[in-house]
Amino acid sequence: MRLFRRTSDPGDRSLVVGLGNPGERYARTRHNAGAMVIDELLGRTDARLKSHKSGCLIAEVALGGKRAVLARPTTYMNESGRQVRELARWYKLDASDIIVVHDEIDLPFGEIRIKSGGGIAGHNGLSSILNHLSTKDFTRVRVGVGRPRGEGVEHVLGEFSGAQRKELPDVIARAADATERILEAGVERAMNETNTRA
């Protein structure tokens, strides 16, 4: 779906959004897995996040041989869609140019899956983005955080277990690898490689 009139060539740039809640209180929670992936991708470049008029923190980088904008909304997750929409408008990007990295309780901890379009499975951050873009046609990198036995909200707002924290750097690195592969090879090929391996 075309959101904005493009002034550059199609596929010229992608927007990679890592979802999470702002502040130190939430920095190490499961819900911030997407933001952790942005930090991992930043560490692979010389770029640093800076404030943007959309409200997001952004960095313009080259990854997977392509130009990309790494972004972290500064609002709480359930309000992140407005900032993502404004950033996409600024760069004149379509929904198909947007990759959203987020936590996923419907996947076991450590499992990484790529998804193009489709449902949002009750994820408040995805719901906000869908509502503001008026389309589901963006790509998602889903970072498995496991399904809780009890209340889902408490689970995602809680920190990873001690055993999970030992594995977390590898999980985040693999999610970053999957994101780079999308940029390098396209969604379909990256999806086939990543999801089959999972």
Residue pairs with C-beta under 8 A, 6 or more apart in sequence:
1 94
1 95
1 96
1 135
1 137
2 94
3 88
3 89
3 93
3 94
3 95
3 133
3 135
4 88
4 89
4 92
4 93
4 94
5 92
6 92
6 93
6 94
7 92
8 92
11 66
11 97
12 67
13 66
13 67
13 68
13 69
13 91
13 93
13 97
14 66
14 67
14 68
14 69
14 93
14 97
14 98
14 99
14 182
14 183
15 68
15 69
15 71
15 84
15 87
15 88
15 91
15 93
15 97
15 98
15 99
16 38
16 41
16 63
16 68
16 69
16 70
16 71
16 99
16 101
16 179
16 183
17 34
17 56
17 71
17 72
17 73
17 80
17 84
17 87
17 98
17 99
17 100
17 101
17 129
18 34
18 35
18 36
18 37
18 38
18 39
18 70
18 71
18 72
18 101
18 102
19 31
19 32
19 34
19 35
19 73
19 77
19 80
19 100
19 101
19 102
19 103
19 125
19 126
20 26
20 27
20 31
20 32
20 33
20 34
20 35
20 36
20 72
20 77
21 29
21 31
21 32
21 76
21 77
21 157
22 74
22 75
22 76
26 32
26 157
27 35
28 159
28 160
29 156
29 157
29 158
29 159
30 103
30 145
30 155
30 156
30 157
30 158
30 159
30 160
31 77
31 103
31 156
31 157
32 103
33 101
33 102
33 103
33 143
33 145
33 171
33 172
33 175
34 100
34 101
34 102
34 103
34 125
34 141
34 143
35 72
36 168
36 172
37 101
37 141
37 143
37 172
37 175
37 176
37 179
38 70
38 71
38 72
38 101
39 172
40 172
40 173
40 175
40 176
41 61
41 63
41 70
41 176
41 179
41 180
42 48
42 49
42 59
42 61
42 70
44 63
44 176
45 59
45 61
45 62
45 63
47 59
47 60
47 61
47 70
48 59
49 57
49 58
49 59
49 70
49 72
50 57
50 58
50 59
51 57
52 58
52 71
52 87
52 90
53 86
53 90
54 83
54 84
54 86
54 87
54 90
55 73
55 74
55 75
55 82
55 83
55 86
56 71
56 72
56 73
56 74
56 83
56 84
56 86
56 87
57 71
57 72
57 74
58 69
58 70
58 71
58 72
58 87
59 69
59 70
60 67
60 68
60 69
61 67
61 68
61 69
61 70
62 68
63 179
63 180
63 183
64 180
64 181
64 182
64 183
64 184
64 185
65 183
65 184
66 183
66 184
68 183
69 87
69 91
71 84
71 87
73 79
73 80
73 83
73 84
74 83
75 82
75 83
77 124
77 125
77 128
78 124
78 125
78 127
78 128
79 128
80 125
80 128
80 129
81 125
81 127
81 128
81 129
81 130
81 131
81 132
81 133
82 128
82 132
84 98
84 100
84 129
84 132
84 133
85 129
85 132
85 133
88 94
88 95
88 97
88 98
88 133
95 133
95 135
95 137
95 138
96 137
96 138
96 139
98 133
98 138
98 139
99 138
99 139
99 140
99 141
99 179
99 182
99 183
100 125
100 126
100 129
100 138
100 139
100 140
100 141
101 140
101 141
101 143
101 175
101 179
102 123
102 125
102 126
102 140
102 141
102 142
102 143
103 123
103 143
103 145
103 156
104 113
104 121
104 123
104 142
104 143
104 144
104 145
105 145
105 146
105 147
105 148
105 152
105 155
105 156
106 121
106 144
106 147
107 113
107 142
107 143
107 144
107 145
107 146
108 144
108 146
109 144
109 145
109 146
109 160
109 164
109 167
109 171
110 144
110 164
110 167
110 170
110 171
111 144
111 198
112 141
112 142
112 143
112 144
112 171
112 174
112 175
112 178
112 194
112 198
113 141
113 142
113 144
113 194
113 195
113 198
114 139
114 140
114 141
114 142
114 178
114 182
114 187
114 190
114 191
114 194
114 195
115 139
115 140
115 142
115 191
116 137
116 139
116 140
116 187
116 188
116 191
117 136
117 137
117 138
117 139
118 136
119 136
120 126
120 127
120 130
120 136
122 152
126 140
129 138
130 136
139 182
139 187
141 175
141 178
141 179
141 182
143 171
143 172
143 175
144 171
145 155
145 156
145 160
146 155
147 155
148 154
148 155
159 165
160 168
178 190
178 194
181 189
181 190
181 193
181 194
182 190
184 190
185 193
